[in-house]
Amino acid sequence: MNRVQFERVSKRYRLGERINLREAVSGAFHRALSQQERERTELWSLRDVDFTVADGEALGIVGRNGAGKSTLLKVISQVLKPTAGTARIRGRLAPILELGTGFDLELTGYENIYLNALLLGRSRREIDQKVDEIIDFSGLGDFVRSPIRNYSSGMFARLGFSIATAWVPDILILDEVLAVGDAQFTKKCEERMQRFHNSGTTVLLVSHNALAISANCTRCIWLDAGTIRLVGTPDEVLTRYAAGDGTEPVQRAAGHLPPG
């Protein structure tokens, strides 16, 4: 079974548009813009992206800043809807995206455990049963009673990862979470990810750390300017990515390769 299936998925953002209420109602703004001017306000973060992720697969995603990696994860996490194409996601998600997503900076870490877990679809009873384990795994100690506006990026990552992975999800989505924090906590994260993967959880990992991709993933996608440039084993993709070779975007062709 495929946990994730993208069919010609595209995501467009509009840049620099300022529309007042009168213009929005009358449509005068859009009539006044020429087609060329409208195109200059558009940014396609994803373009006709095709790929599948099988149940239990660990997929790495690499690419330069602005390549579309975070947008891809947000579509999978159902934070964003695609502008075109179809994204099918099957199973319960545990997304860890941008640091601080789902947190209230004025609340304590303890209070944010309940807030964040509720947003992930967990019941109050489920959270009550896991809260001590979450605090222990995070290693925040007494800081869990402090407002998280005082937290470092590493502390945000600790708390976010500890909450999202307190329950075994069908799909675990990680966006650069292993890039912050100390080596000891990173090792704990990787050990938990490996246990999840061994139990059948599908893992999607975005990272600029080649070692993290190689150690945790069975297949890898290279995104470039919103298109899939290469799909293959982590070693193959990382080698080509590091070399910056001139491979043309494969788009639909390689997206349906079977899991490595």
ChimeraX commands (.cxc) that place a marker at each C-alpha (Angstrom):
marker #1 position 0.00,0.00,0.00 radius 0.5
marker #1 position 1.17,3.51,-0.82 radius 0.5
marker #1 position 1.03,5.90,2.13 radius 0.5
marker #1 position 1.73,8.92,-0.09 radius 0.5
marker #1 position 0.87,9.34,-3.75 radius 0.5
marker #1 position 1.46,12.53,-5.75 radius 0.5
marker #1 position 0.03,12.85,-9.26 radius 0.5
marker #1 position 1.20,15.95,-11.16 radius 0.5
marker #1 position 1.09,18.06,-8.01 radius 0.5
marker #1 position 1.82,21.76,-8.42 radius 0.5
marker #1 position 1.72,24.55,-5.86 radius 0.5
marker #1 position 1.59,28.23,-6.83 radius 0.5
marker #1 position 2.10,31.25,-4.59 radius 0.5
marker #1 position 1.13,34.77,-5.59 radius 0.5
marker #1 position 3.65,37.46,-4.72 radius 0.5
marker #1 position 3.22,41.14,-4.02 radius 0.5
marker #1 position -0.52,41.34,-4.55 radius 0.5
marker #1 position -2.35,44.05,-2.63 radius 0.5
marker #1 position -6.11,44.06,-3.16 radius 0.5
marker #1 position -8.55,46.28,-1.30 radius 0.5
marker #1 position -12.16,45.28,-0.75 radius 0.5
marker #1 position -13.54,47.38,-3.59 radius 0.5
marker #1 position -11.05,45.91,-6.05 radius 0.5
marker #1 position -11.76,42.38,-4.87 radius 0.5
marker #1 position -15.51,42.83,-5.31 radius 0.5
marker #1 position -15.35,44.54,-8.67 radius 0.5
marker #1 position -12.57,42.44,-10.13 radius 0.5
marker #1 position -11.00,45.66,-11.41 radius 0.5
marker #1 position -7.60,44.67,-10.05 radius 0.5
marker #1 position -7.45,41.51,-12.12 radius 0.5
marker #1 position -8.77,43.21,-15.26 radius 0.5
marker #1 position -6.18,45.97,-14.90 radius 0.5
marker #1 position -3.28,43.54,-14.78 radius 0.5
marker #1 position -1.99,42.22,-18.04 radius 0.5
marker #1 position -1.23,38.52,-18.32 radius 0.5
marker #1 position 2.49,39.30,-18.26 radius 0.5
marker #1 position 2.15,41.30,-15.04 radius 0.5
marker #1 position 0.14,38.51,-13.37 radius 0.5
marker #1 position 2.80,35.98,-14.26 radius 0.5
marker #1 position 5.45,38.12,-12.57 radius 0.5
marker #1 position 3.50,37.84,-9.30 radius 0.5
marker #1 position 3.47,34.04,-9.43 radius 0.5
marker #1 position 5.92,31.61,-7.88 radius 0.5
marker #1 position 5.52,27.92,-8.57 radius 0.5
marker #1 position 7.06,26.11,-5.62 radius 0.5
marker #1 position 6.14,22.69,-7.05 radius 0.5
marker #1 position 5.61,21.79,-10.72 radius 0.5
marker #1 position 4.00,18.52,-11.89 radius 0.5
marker #1 position 5.55,16.43,-9.12 radius 0.5
marker #1 position 4.92,12.67,-9.30 radius 0.5
marker #1 position 6.08,10.13,-6.74 radius 0.5
marker #1 position 4.84,7.48,-4.33 radius 0.5
marker #1 position 5.98,6.46,-0.86 radius 0.5
marker #1 position 5.20,2.90,0.18 radius 0.5
marker #1 position 4.02,1.74,3.57 radius 0.5
marker #1 position 7.07,1.42,5.82 radius 0.5
marker #1 position 9.46,3.21,3.47 radius 0.5
marker #1 position 11.96,5.82,4.68 radius 0.5
marker #1 position 12.30,8.55,2.06 radius 0.5
marker #1 position 14.92,11.30,2.15 radius 0.5
marker #1 position 14.36,14.61,0.36 radius 0.5
marker #1 position 17.28,16.84,-0.58 radius 0.5
marker #1 position 17.64,20.09,-2.51 radius 0.5
marker #1 position 18.86,23.63,-2.19 radius 0.5
marker #1 position 17.03,26.28,-0.17 radius 0.5
marker #1 position 13.94,27.28,-2.13 radius 0.5
marker #1 position 13.78,24.00,-4.05 radius 0.5
marker #1 position 10.28,23.25,-2.73 radius 0.5
marker #1 position 11.12,20.74,0.02 radius 0.5
marker #1 position 9.16,22.39,2.82 radius 0.5
marker #1 position 6.21,23.06,0.51 radius 0.5
marker #1 position 6.20,19.38,-0.42 radius 0.5
marker #1 position 6.06,18.36,3.24 radius 0.5
marker #1 position 3.30,20.89,3.96 radius 0.5
marker #1 position 1.17,19.43,1.16 radius 0.5
marker #1 position 1.74,15.93,2.57 radius 0.5
marker #1 position 0.90,17.23,6.06 radius 0.5
marker #1 position -2.27,18.80,4.61 radius 0.5
marker #1 position -1.22,22.24,5.81 radius 0.5
marker #1 position -1.34,23.36,2.16 radius 0.5
marker #1 position -3.60,22.30,-0.69 radius 0.5
marker #1 position -2.04,21.82,-4.12 radius 0.5
marker #1 position -2.93,24.33,-6.82 radius 0.5
marker #1 position -3.17,21.48,-9.33 radius 0.5
marker #1 position -2.85,17.72,-9.29 radius 0.5
marker #1 position -3.78,15.15,-6.67 radius 0.5
marker #1 position -2.10,14.32,-3.35 radius 0.5
marker #1 position -3.36,11.19,-1.61 radius 0.5
marker #1 position -2.27,10.63,1.98 radius 0.5
marker #1 position -3.29,7.49,3.88 radius 0.5
marker #1 position -2.85,7.16,7.64 radius 0.5
marker #1 position -2.29,9.21,10.76 radius 0.5
marker #1 position 0.40,11.86,10.44 radius 0.5
marker #1 position 3.02,13.11,12.88 radius 0.5
marker #1 position 4.49,16.19,11.15 radius 0.5
marker #1 position 7.41,18.16,12.60 radius 0.5
marker #1 position 7.77,21.14,10.30 radius 0.5
marker #1 position 9.04,24.64,11.07 radius 0.5
marker #1 position 10.25,25.20,14.63 radius 0.5
marker #1 position 7.43,26.51,16.80 radius 0.5
marker #1 position 4.60,25.38,14.52 radius 0.5
marker #1 position 1.55,24.68,16.68 radius 0.5
marker #1 position 3.03,26.33,19.78 radius 0.5
marker #1 position 1.84,29.38,21.74 radius 0.5
marker #1 position 4.88,31.39,22.80 radius 0.5
marker #1 position 3.12,32.78,25.87 radius 0.5
marker #1 position 2.34,29.33,27.29 radius 0.5
marker #1 position 4.74,27.09,29.17 radius 0.5
marker #1 position 6.27,24.01,27.64 radius 0.5
marker #1 position 3.91,21.89,29.74 radius 0.5
marker #1 position 0.85,23.75,28.49 radius 0.5
marker #1 position 2.12,23.53,24.93 radius 0.5
marker #1 position 2.37,19.76,25.20 radius 0.5
marker #1 position -1.41,19.66,25.55 radius 0.5
marker #1 position -2.01,22.32,22.91 radius 0.5
marker #1 position 0.27,20.75,20.31 radius 0.5
marker #1 position -0.90,17.20,20.93 radius 0.5
marker #1 position -4.55,18.27,20.68 radius 0.5
marker #1 position -3.74,19.87,17.31 radius 0.5
marker #1 position -2.25,16.54,16.25 radius 0.5
marker #1 position -5.60,14.88,17.00 radius 0.5
marker #1 position -4.82,13.35,20.40 radius 0.5
marker #1 position -7.42,13.26,23.16 radius 0.5
marker #1 position -6.94,14.75,26.61 radius 0.5
marker #1 position -6.85,11.25,28.07 radius 0.5
marker #1 position -4.17,10.15,25.61 radius 0.5
marker #1 position -2.05,13.18,26.49 radius 0.5
marker #1 position -2.49,12.61,30.24 radius 0.5
marker #1 position -1.08,9.12,29.76 radius 0.5
marker #1 position 1.96,10.36,27.82 radius 0.5
marker #1 position 2.83,13.74,29.32 radius 0.5
marker #1 position 5.47,12.45,31.75 radius 0.5
marker #1 position 7.10,10.38,29.02 radius 0.5
marker #1 position 7.15,13.42,26.71 radius 0.5
marker #1 position 8.84,15.58,29.34 radius 0.5
marker #1 position 11.37,12.87,30.14 radius 0.5
marker #1 position 12.29,12.30,26.49 radius 0.5
marker #1 position 12.64,16.02,25.81 radius 0.5
marker #1 position 15.16,16.40,28.61 radius 0.5
marker #1 position 13.84,19.92,29.32 radius 0.5
marker #1 position 13.57,19.31,33.07 radius 0.5
marker #1 position 12.35,22.37,34.98 radius 0.5
marker #1 position 12.33,24.43,31.77 radius 0.5
marker #1 position 9.08,22.69,30.83 radius 0.5
marker #1 position 7.36,25.04,33.32 radius 0.5
marker #1 position 8.79,28.16,31.62 radius 0.5
marker #1 position 7.14,30.13,28.78 radius 0.5
marker #1 position 8.51,28.80,25.53 radius 0.5
marker #1 position 9.24,32.32,24.24 radius 0.5
marker #1 position 12.46,31.87,26.23 radius 0.5
marker #1 position 13.39,28.59,24.51 radius 0.5
marker #1 position 16.33,28.14,22.17 radius 0.5
marker #1 position 15.88,26.53,18.76 radius 0.5
marker #1 position 17.24,23.29,20.20 radius 0.5
marker #1 position 14.66,23.33,23.00 radius 0.5
marker #1 position 11.86,23.91,20.47 radius 0.5
marker #1 position 13.10,20.91,18.50 radius 0.5
marker #1 position 13.28,18.75,21.62 radius 0.5
marker #1 position 9.73,19.58,22.62 radius 0.5
marker #1 position 8.25,19.29,19.13 radius 0.5
marker #1 position 9.91,15.95,18.39 radius 0.5
marker #1 position 9.00,14.55,21.82 radius 0.5
marker #1 position 5.31,15.42,21.37 radius 0.5
marker #1 position 4.93,14.27,17.77 radius 0.5
marker #1 position 6.67,10.94,18.39 radius 0.5
marker #1 position 5.07,10.08,21.72 radius 0.5
marker #1 position 2.68,7.90,19.72 radius 0.5
marker #1 position 3.64,5.63,16.84 radius 0.5
marker #1 position 2.25,7.29,13.68 radius 0.5
marker #1 position 1.57,5.83,10.26 radius 0.5
marker #1 position 3.62,8.63,8.67 radius 0.5
marker #1 position 6.40,10.59,10.39 radius 0.5
marker #1 position 7.38,13.84,8.63 radius 0.5
marker #1 position 10.58,15.62,9.68 radius 0.5
marker #1 position 11.82,18.93,8.30 radius 0.5
marker #1 position 15.42,19.60,9.41 radius 0.5
marker #1 position 14.59,18.61,12.99 radius 0.5
marker #1 position 17.92,16.78,13.33 radius 0.5
marker #1 position 19.84,19.93,12.38 radius 0.5
marker #1 position 19.33,21.58,15.78 radius 0.5
marker #1 position 20.05,20.42,19.29 radius 0.5
marker #1 position 22.97,18.52,20.73 radius 0.5
marker #1 position 24.47,15.25,19.52 radius 0.5
marker #1 position 22.99,13.23,22.40 radius 0.5
marker #1 position 19.43,14.28,21.61 radius 0.5
marker #1 position 19.99,13.76,17.87 radius 0.5
marker #1 position 21.03,10.19,18.64 radius 0.5
marker #1 position 17.85,9.67,20.70 radius 0.5
marker #1 position 15.79,10.99,17.78 radius 0.5
marker #1 position 17.49,8.67,15.30 radius 0.5
marker #1 position 17.00,5.67,17.59 radius 0.5
marker #1 position 13.29,6.45,17.93 radius 0.5
marker #1 position 12.97,6.95,14.17 radius 0.5
marker #1 position 14.64,3.59,13.60 radius 0.5
marker #1 position 12.24,1.86,16.02 radius 0.5
marker #1 position 9.29,3.44,14.23 radius 0.5
marker #1 position 10.65,2.41,10.85 radius 0.5
marker #1 position 11.18,-1.14,12.06 radius 0.5
marker #1 position 7.58,-1.24,13.26 radius 0.5
marker #1 position 6.27,-0.16,9.85 radius 0.5
marker #1 position 6.04,3.63,10.10 radius 0.5
marker #1 position 6.62,5.53,6.86 radius 0.5
marker #1 position 9.27,8.23,7.35 radius 0.5
marker #1 position 9.87,11.34,5.23 radius 0.5
marker #1 position 13.01,13.26,6.14 radius 0.5
marker #1 position 14.18,16.60,4.75 radius 0.5
marker #1 position 17.75,17.35,5.72 radius 0.5
marker #1 position 20.88,19.08,4.45 radius 0.5
marker #1 position 22.86,16.50,6.44 radius 0.5
marker #1 position 23.96,13.76,4.04 radius 0.5
marker #1 position 24.85,11.45,6.92 radius 0.5
marker #1 position 21.33,11.72,8.35 radius 0.5
marker #1 position 19.82,10.84,4.96 radius 0.5
marker #1 position 22.20,7.92,4.40 radius 0.5
marker #1 position 21.71,6.53,7.90 radius 0.5
marker #1 position 17.93,6.80,8.05 radius 0.5
marker #1 position 16.56,6.48,4.50 radius 0.5
marker #1 position 16.10,3.69,1.98 radius 0.5
marker #1 position 15.34,5.94,-1.00 radius 0.5
marker #1 position 15.96,9.59,-1.84 radius 0.5
marker #1 position 14.46,12.37,-3.98 radius 0.5
marker #1 position 16.39,15.38,-5.25 radius 0.5
marker #1 position 14.14,18.41,-5.69 radius 0.5
marker #1 position 15.33,21.27,-7.86 radius 0.5
marker #1 position 13.26,24.39,-8.56 radius 0.5
marker #1 position 10.05,22.57,-7.69 radius 0.5
marker #1 position 10.62,19.51,-9.89 radius 0.5
marker #1 position 12.05,16.09,-9.18 radius 0.5
marker #1 position 15.52,15.93,-10.66 radius 0.5
marker #1 position 16.49,12.45,-9.54 radius 0.5
marker #1 position 15.07,9.49,-7.61 radius 0.5
marker #1 position 17.22,6.62,-6.39 radius 0.5
marker #1 position 19.18,5.18,-3.51 radius 0.5
marker #1 position 20.55,7.68,-0.98 radius 0.5
marker #1 position 24.13,7.04,-2.11 radius 0.5
marker #1 position 23.29,7.58,-5.77 radius 0.5
marker #1 position 21.24,10.72,-5.26 radius 0.5
marker #1 position 23.56,12.29,-2.69 radius 0.5
marker #1 position 26.60,11.70,-4.91 radius 0.5
marker #1 position 24.92,13.33,-7.90 radius 0.5
marker #1 position 23.51,16.15,-5.76 radius 0.5
marker #1 position 26.90,16.92,-4.23 radius 0.5
marker #1 position 28.45,16.97,-7.72 radius 0.5
marker #1 position 25.67,19.26,-8.95 radius 0.5
marker #1 position 25.49,17.39,-12.25 radius 0.5
marker #1 position 23.37,18.53,-15.16 radius 0.5
marker #1 position 20.76,15.79,-15.06 radius 0.5
marker #1 position 17.52,17.08,-16.55 radius 0.5
marker #1 position 14.46,17.07,-14.26 radius 0.5
marker #1 position 12.83,13.65,-14.48 radius 0.5
marker #1 position 9.41,14.83,-13.24 radius 0.5
marker #1 position 6.89,12.07,-14.06 radius 0.5
marker #1 position 9.33,9.43,-15.25 radius 0.5
marker #1 position 11.29,8.66,-12.11 radius 0.5
marker #1 position 8.62,9.53,-9.59 radius 0.5
marker #1 position 7.01,6.09,-9.87 radius 0.5
marker #1 position 10.13,4.03,-9.42 radius 0.5
marker #1 position 9.51,1.21,-6.92 radius 0.5
marker #1 position 10.89,1.65,-3.40 radius 0.5
marker #1 position 14.61,1.00,-3.18 radius 0.5
marker link #1:1,2 radius 0.2
marker link #1:2,3 radius 0.2
marker link #1:3,4 radius 0.2
marker link #1:4,5 radius 0.2
marker link #1:5,6 radius 0.2
marker link #1:6,7 radius 0.2
marker link #1:7,8 radius 0.2
marker link #1:8,9 radius 0.2
marker link #1:9,10 radius 0.2
marker link #1:10,11 radius 0.2
marker link #1:11,12 radius 0.2
marker link #1:12,13 radius 0.2
marker link #1:13,14 radius 0.2
marker link #1:14,15 radius 0.2
marker link #1:15,16 radius 0.2
marker link #1:16,17 radius 0.2
marker link #1:17,18 radius 0.2
marker link #1:18,19 radius 0.2
marker link #1:19,20 radius 0.2
marker link #1:20,21 radius 0.2
marker link #1:21,22 radius 0.2
marker link #1:22,23 radius 0.2
marker link #1:23,24 radius 0.2
marker link #1:24,25 radius 0.2
marker link #1:25,26 radius 0.2
marker link #1:26,27 radius 0.2
marker link #1:27,28 radius 0.2
marker link #1:28,29 radius 0.2
marker link #1:29,30 radius 0.2
marker link #1:30,31 radius 0.2
marker link #1:31,32 radius 0.2
marker link #1:32,33 radius 0.2
marker link #1:33,34 radius 0.2
marker link #1:34,35 radius 0.2
marker link #1:35,36 radius 0.2
marker link #1:36,37 radius 0.2
marker link #1:37,38 radius 0.2
marker link #1:38,39 radius 0.2
marker link #1:39,40 radius 0.2
marker link #1:40,41 radius 0.2
marker link #1:41,42 radius 0.2
marker link #1:42,43 radius 0.2
marker link #1:43,44 radius 0.2
marker link #1:44,45 radius 0.2
marker link #1:45,46 radius 0.2
marker link #1:46,47 radius 0.2
marker link #1:47,48 radius 0.2
marker link #1:48,49 radius 0.2
marker link #1:49,50 radius 0.2
marker link #1:50,51 radius 0.2
marker link #1:51,52 radius 0.2
marker link #1:52,53 radius 0.2
marker link #1:53,54 radius 0.2
marker link #1:54,55 radius 0.2
marker link #1:55,56 radius 0.2
marker link #1:56,57 radius 0.2
marker link #1:57,58 radius 0.2
marker link #1:58,59 radius 0.2
marker link #1:59,60 radius 0.2
marker link #1:60,61 radius 0.2
marker link #1:61,62 radius 0.2
marker link #1:62,63 radius 0.2
marker link #1:63,64 radius 0.2
marker link #1:64,65 radius 0.2
marker link #1:65,66 radius 0.2
marker link #1:66,67 radius 0.2
marker link #1:67,68 radius 0.2
marker link #1:68,69 radius 0.2
marker link #1:69,70 radius 0.2
marker link #1:70,71 radius 0.2
marker link #1:71,72 radius 0.2
marker link #1:72,73 radius 0.2
marker link #1:73,74 radius 0.2
marker link #1:74,75 radius 0.2
marker link #1:75,76 radius 0.2
marker link #1:76,77 radius 0.2
marker link #1:77,78 radius 0.2
marker link #1:78,79 radius 0.2
marker link #1:79,80 radius 0.2
marker link #1:80,81 radius 0.2
marker link #1:81,82 radius 0.2
marker link #1:82,83 radius 0.2
marker link #1:83,84 radius 0.2
marker link #1:84,85 radius 0.2
marker link #1:85,86 radius 0.2
marker link #1:86,87 radius 0.2
marker link #1:87,88 radius 0.2
marker link #1:88,89 radius 0.2
marker link #1:89,90 radius 0.2
marker link #1:90,91 radius 0.2
marker link #1:91,92 radius 0.2
marker link #1:92,93 radius 0.2
marker link #1:93,94 radius 0.2
marker link #1:94,95 radius 0.2
marker link #1:95,96 radius 0.2
marker link #1:96,97 radius 0.2
marker link #1:97,98 radius 0.2
marker link #1:98,99 radius 0.2
marker link #1:99,100 radius 0.2
marker link #1:100,101 radius 0.2
marker link #1:101,102 radius 0.2
marker link #1:102,103 radius 0.2
marker link #1:103,104 radius 0.2
marker link #1:104,105 radius 0.2
marker link #1:105,106 radius 0.2
marker link #1:106,107 radius 0.2
marker link #1:107,108 radius 0.2
marker link #1:108,109 radius 0.2
marker link #1:109,110 radius 0.2
marker link #1:110,111 radius 0.2
marker link #1:111,112 radius 0.2
marker link #1:112,113 radius 0.2
marker link #1:113,114 radius 0.2
marker link #1:114,115 radius 0.2
marker link #1:115,116 radius 0.2
marker link #1:116,117 radius 0.2
marker link #1:117,118 radius 0.2
marker link #1:118,119 radius 0.2
marker link #1:119,120 radius 0.2
marker link #1:120,121 radius 0.2
marker link #1:121,122 radius 0.2
marker link #1:122,123 radius 0.2
marker link #1:123,124 radius 0.2
marker link #1:124,125 radius 0.2
marker link #1:125,126 radius 0.2
marker link #1:126,127 radius 0.2
marker link #1:127,128 radius 0.2
marker link #1:128,129 radius 0.2
marker link #1:129,130 radius 0.2
marker link #1:130,131 radius 0.2
marker link #1:131,132 radius 0.2
marker link #1:132,133 radius 0.2
marker link #1:133,134 radius 0.2
marker link #1:134,135 radius 0.2
marker link #1:135,136 radius 0.2
marker link #1:136,137 radius 0.2
marker link #1:137,138 radius 0.2
marker link #1:138,139 radius 0.2
marker link #1:139,140 radius 0.2
marker link #1:140,141 radius 0.2
marker link #1:141,142 radius 0.2
marker link #1:142,143 radius 0.2
marker link #1:143,144 radius 0.2
marker link #1:144,145 radius 0.2
marker link #1:145,146 radius 0.2
marker link #1:146,147 radius 0.2
marker link #1:147,148 radius 0.2
marker link #1:148,149 radius 0.2
marker link #1:149,150 radius 0.2
marker link #1:150,151 radius 0.2
marker link #1:151,152 radius 0.2
marker link #1:152,153 radius 0.2
marker link #1:153,154 radius 0.2
marker link #1:154,155 radius 0.2
marker link #1:155,156 radius 0.2
marker link #1:156,157 radius 0.2
marker link #1:157,158 radius 0.2
marker link #1:158,159 radius 0.2
marker link #1:159,160 radius 0.2
marker link #1:160,161 radius 0.2
marker link #1:161,162 radius 0.2
marker link #1:162,163 radius 0.2
marker link #1:163,164 radius 0.2
marker link #1:164,165 radius 0.2
marker link #1:165,166 radius 0.2
marker link #1:166,167 radius 0.2
marker link #1:167,168 radius 0.2
marker link #1:168,169 radius 0.2
marker link #1:169,170 radius 0.2
marker link #1:170,171 radius 0.2
marker link #1:171,172 radius 0.2
marker link #1:172,173 radius 0.2
marker link #1:173,174 radius 0.2
marker link #1:174,175 radius 0.2
marker link #1:175,176 radius 0.2
marker link #1:176,177 radius 0.2
marker link #1:177,178 radius 0.2
marker link #1:178,179 radius 0.2
marker link #1:179,180 radius 0.2
marker link #1:180,181 radius 0.2
marker link #1:181,182 radius 0.2
marker link #1:182,183 radius 0.2
marker link #1:183,184 radius 0.2
marker link #1:184,185 radius 0.2
marker link #1:185,186 radius 0.2
marker link #1:186,187 radius 0.2
marker link #1:187,188 radius 0.2
marker link #1:188,189 radius 0.2
marker link #1:189,190 radius 0.2
marker link #1:190,191 radius 0.2
marker link #1:191,192 radius 0.2
marker link #1:192,193 radius 0.2
marker link #1:193,194 radius 0.2
marker link #1:194,195 radius 0.2
marker link #1:195,196 radius 0.2
marker link #1:196,197 radius 0.2
marker link #1:197,198 radius 0.2
marker link #1:198,199 radius 0.2
marker link #1:199,200 radius 0.2
marker link #1:200,201 radius 0.2
marker link #1:201,202 radius 0.2
marker link #1:202,203 radius 0.2
marker link #1:203,204 radius 0.2
marker link #1:204,205 radius 0.2
marker link #1:205,206 radius 0.2
marker link #1:206,207 radius 0.2
marker link #1:207,208 radius 0.2
marker link #1:208,209 radius 0.2
marker link #1:209,210 radius 0.2
marker link #1:210,211 radius 0.2
marker link #1:211,212 radius 0.2
marker link #1:212,213 radius 0.2
marker link #1:213,214 radius 0.2
marker link #1:214,215 radius 0.2
marker link #1:215,216 radius 0.2
marker link #1:216,217 radius 0.2
marker link #1:217,218 radius 0.2
marker link #1:218,219 radius 0.2
marker link #1:219,220 radius 0.2
marker link #1:220,221 radius 0.2
marker link #1:221,222 radius 0.2
marker link #1:222,223 radius 0.2
marker link #1:223,224 radius 0.2
marker link #1:224,225 radius 0.2
marker link #1:225,226 radius 0.2
marker link #1:226,227 radius 0.2
marker link #1:227,228 radius 0.2
marker link #1:228,229 radius 0.2
marker link #1:229,230 radius 0.2
marker link #1:230,231 radius 0.2
marker link #1:231,232 radius 0.2
marker link #1:232,233 radius 0.2
marker link #1:233,234 radius 0.2
marker link #1:234,235 radius 0.2
marker link #1:235,236 radius 0.2
marker link #1:236,237 radius 0.2
marker link #1:237,238 radius 0.2
marker link #1:238,239 radius 0.2
marker link #1:239,240 radius 0.2
marker link #1:240,241 radius 0.2
marker link #1:241,242 radius 0.2
marker link #1:242,243 radius 0.2
marker link #1:243,244 radius 0.2
marker link #1:244,245 radius 0.2
marker link #1:245,246 radius 0.2
marker link #1:246,247 radius 0.2
marker link #1:247,248 radius 0.2
marker link #1:248,249 radius 0.2
marker link #1:249,250 radius 0.2
marker link #1:250,251 radius 0.2
marker link #1:251,252 radius 0.2
marker link #1:252,253 radius 0.2
marker link #1:253,254 radius 0.2
marker link #1:254,255 radius 0.2
marker link #1:255,256 radius 0.2
marker link #1:256,257 radius 0.2
marker link #1:257,258 radius 0.2
marker link #1:258,259 radius 0.2
marker link #1:259,260 radius 0.2
view
